[in-house]
Amino acid sequence: MPSNPRQSTGSRQAEIIATMLALAAARNPADITTTDIAKAMGVTQGALFRHFSSKEAIRLAVAEWIEAHLMARLGEARQAAPDALQGLEAMFLAHVQFIRELPGVPRFVFAELQQPGDSPVRQCVQKIMQRHRQTVAEALESAKAVQLIRLDLDCHAAAALFLGAIQGLVIQTMLGEVPAEIDERARGVLRLYLCGLGARP
């Protein structure tokens, strides 16, 4: 369906980002062109370039959108939890839910990390990973401070394992696992992870 030509710049940019992520859910994000995005939106390439100067600018906006929305989702999950350990659990499940809702996100992230060089988009994606690890490490330190997990835990290593577990689940979704199986598997992986932390039952 053609887009409304009277949309504001912010609204149109949000639509372009959403379209890029929707396309990324079904194909290699590196192969998506501005022609593909414009066609999916029912507009001309010229309409896209009135809001973004280039394909690189669109990709950077997508990466920044992912950072803002993922970190906000994780922050809300952590803050709503009654203690640090449950906050960690909530962040894990919130991240899994985020990628369930937006399968184009992990495909976009993985594609950018595989690109050569050190583009602004790749730097932004790396920053997302770093911020996520740091957020998890802080939650682990808080849980350790109140003796909810092992006192000898290496929190930075545990944070890396936290992300690695989620990435493993992401790969399974990309290989065609059905959502119900992923949700069940995510809870099983989380239980094993918490056992490794020495979490109290």
C-alpha positions in Angstrom: 0.0 0.0 0.0 1.5 3.4 -0.9 2.6 5.6 2.0 0.9 8.8 2.9 2.9 11.6 1.1 1.9 14.1 3.8 3.7 12.2 6.6 6.1 14.2 8.7 9.9 13.6 8.4 10.0 11.7 11.7 7.1 9.5 10.8 8.5 8.8 7.4 11.9 8.0 8.8 10.3 5.6 11.3 8.4 3.9 8.4 11.6 3.5 6.4 13.4 1.9 9.4 10.4 -0.4 10.0 10.4 -1.4 6.3 14.1 -2.1 6.4 13.7 -4.4 9.4 10.7 -6.1 7.9 12.7 -6.9 4.7 15.6 -8.0 6.8 13.5 -10.7 8.4 13.1 -12.5 5.1 16.4 -11.9 3.3 20.1 -11.0 3.7 20.1 -7.3 4.9 23.3 -6.7 3.0 21.4 -7.3 -0.3 18.5 -4.9 0.5 18.6 -1.9 -1.8 16.9 1.5 -1.6 14.9 0.3 -4.6 13.6 -2.6 -2.5 12.7 -0.3 0.4 11.0 2.2 -1.8 9.0 -0.6 -3.6 7.9 -2.1 -0.3 6.7 1.3 0.9 5.0 2.2 -2.4 7.1 5.3 -2.9 10.0 6.4 -5.2 13.7 6.3 -4.3 13.6 10.1 -4.4 11.1 10.1 -1.6 13.5 8.0 0.5 16.4 10.3 -0.2 14.3 13.3 1.0 14.6 11.8 4.5 17.9 9.9 4.4 20.9 11.0 2.3 22.0 7.5 1.4 21.5 3.7 2.0 24.3 4.0 4.6 22.4 6.7 6.5 19.3 4.4 6.5 21.4 1.5 7.9 22.9 3.7 10.6 19.4 4.9 11.6 18.3 1.3 11.8 21.2 0.5 14.1 20.5 3.5 16.3 16.8 2.5 16.5 17.8 -1.0 17.6 20.1 0.4 20.3 17.5 2.8 21.7 14.6 0.3 21.7 16.5 -2.8 22.8 18.2 -1.0 25.7 14.9 0.7 26.7 13.2 -2.8 26.8 16.0 -4.3 28.9 16.0 -1.3 31.2 12.3 -1.5 31.8 12.5 -5.3 32.4 15.3 -4.8 35.0 13.6 -1.9 36.8 10.3 -3.7 37.1 11.9 -6.8 38.8 11.8 -7.0 42.6 15.5 -7.9 42.9 18.8 -8.0 40.9 18.6 -11.7 40.1 15.0 -11.5 38.8 16.0 -8.4 36.9 18.6 -10.6 35.1 16.0 -13.2 34.3 13.6 -10.5 33.1 16.3 -9.0 30.8 17.0 -12.4 29.2 13.4 -13.1 28.5 12.8 -9.5 27.3 15.6 -9.8 24.8 14.3 -13.1 23.5 10.8 -11.5 23.2 12.3 -8.6 21.3 13.9 -10.8 18.7 10.7 -12.9 18.4 8.7 -9.7 17.7 11.4 -8.3 15.3 13.2 -11.1 13.6 14.9 -8.6 11.2 16.9 -7.2 14.2 19.3 -10.1 14.7 19.6 -10.7 11.0 20.6 -7.0 10.6 23.0 -7.1 13.5 24.7 -10.3 12.3 25.0 -9.0 8.8 26.6 -5.7 9.9 29.1 -7.6 12.1 30.2 -9.6 9.1 30.9 -6.5 7.0 34.6 -5.6 6.4 36.1 -2.4 7.6 34.9 -0.2 10.5 31.9 1.8 9.2 29.8 4.0 11.5 27.0 1.3 11.2 29.4 -1.5 12.4 30.6 0.8 15.2 27.1 1.4 16.3 26.3 -2.3 16.3 29.4 -3.0 18.3 28.4 -0.4 20.8 25.0 -2.1 21.2 26.8 -5.3 22.1 29.1 -3.5 24.5 26.3 -1.7 26.3 24.3 -4.9 26.6 27.2 -6.7 28.1 27.9 -3.8 30.5 24.2 -3.7 31.6 24.2 -7.4 32.3 27.5 -7.2 34.1 26.1 -4.5 36.4 23.0 -6.6 37.1 25.3 -9.5 38.0 27.4 -7.3 40.3 24.2 -6.2 42.0 23.1 -9.8 42.5 26.5 -10.7 43.9 26.5 -7.8 46.3 23.4 -9.2 48.0 24.6 -12.8 47.8 22.0 -14.0 45.3 24.7 -15.6 43.2 28.2 -17.0 43.7 30.6 -14.5 45.3 33.5 -15.7 43.2 31.7 -15.1 39.9 33.5 -13.4 37.1 30.7 -11.0 36.1 32.2 -9.9 32.8 32.6 -13.5 31.7 29.1 -14.3 32.9 27.8 -11.3 30.9 29.5 -12.6 27.8 27.9 -16.0 28.3 24.5 -14.4 28.8 24.7 -12.8 25.4 26.2 -16.0 23.9 23.2 -17.9 25.1 20.8 -15.5 23.5 22.8 -15.5 20.2 22.5 -19.3 20.2 18.7 -19.0 20.5 18.7 -16.4 17.7 20.5 -18.8 15.4 17.9 -21.4 16.1 15.2 -19.0 15.1 17.0 -18.2 11.9 17.2 -22.0 11.1 13.4 -22.2 11.3 12.6 -23.2 14.9 9.0 -22.4 15.7 8.3 -19.6 18.2 6.8 -22.0 20.9 9.9 -24.2 20.8 12.2 -21.2 21.2 10.2 -19.8 24.1 10.4 -23.1 25.9 14.1 -23.6 25.0 14.9 -20.0 26.2 13.5 -20.8 29.7 15.5 -24.0 29.8 18.7 -22.2 28.8 18.0 -19.5 31.4 17.6 -22.1 34.1 20.9 -23.7 33.2 22.5 -20.3 33.2 21.2 -19.4 36.6 22.4 -22.7 38.0 25.9 -21.9 36.7 25.7 -18.6 38.6 24.9 -20.5 41.8 21.6 -18.7 42.0 19.5 -19.5 45.0 16.3 -21.4 44.2 
